[in-house]
Amino acid sequence: MLVPLSSLKKTGGALAILALGALALVPARGEDRSPASYFPLDLKRHWKYRLTLEVDSTKQLAVRDRTNLSAVKVAERDAVLVEERIENHVELTETYALEGDAILLLSTKAQGGAERISDPPRPYLVLSKLDSVGAVWSWTSTDGRESYLTTVTRKGLDKEGRDEIVVSMKGKVHGKDATRVATQDHTLTLVRGVGVTHEENAIVPPDEKHRTATRSELLSHDTGSSKQDK
């Protein structure tokens, strides 16, 4: 999922920064249809989608753009820098890496903020588990303040007959005062060879004020050589 970080800064800090999912594309015949194609990381791909943002029951509509921008190194890992824009303003960059059986989230950086390194790298998707309903994996930061539990909740076919999986990511971030906890409920609908076609996020800050919810729906995508509608 994507919430403008200017709004999220008051709703959950570190957890809000991670409130993003990602979109991918419909591949041409013969392209990769491995489990990694649920979340393509090849460079220069671009996605445009409709974003509905709700903060304190007030809704806004916006256009969200996502681009696999460039190859980078993060902690000696080969990674892809992904840029997120809302209404053409850069709001967030993230780095991801495909390593072994997992797509790892290595870092996030909000516009105007410091880069946050995932320590250890967070397994955003465990590829061997995506086809198994009920499969789970978890991650906890080294300092114990952040954690995620991810579950594959549904498997089937989308309306076009393509393999479809729904993944639920439930996160917690503890403040310096361990009694203050922000929570995130993040759901991705992934289609093999397409990527995330639908994404929802709900964030509740420790004081339960300024609750934020978002919904992203794919509008179009561009492989760098051709543009397609959803």
Secondary structure, 3 states (H helix, E strand, C coil): CCCCHHHHCCCCCHHHHCCCCCCCCCCCCCCCCCHHHHCCCCCCCEEEEEEEEEECCEEEEEEEEEEEEEEEEECCEEEEEEEEEECCEEEEEEEEEEECCEEEEEEEEECCCCEEEEEEEEEEEEHHHCCCCCCEEEEECCCCCEEEEEEEEEEEECCCCCEEEEEEEEEEEECCCCCCEEEEEEEEEEECCCEEEEEEEEEECCCCCCCEEEEEEEEEEECCCCEEEC
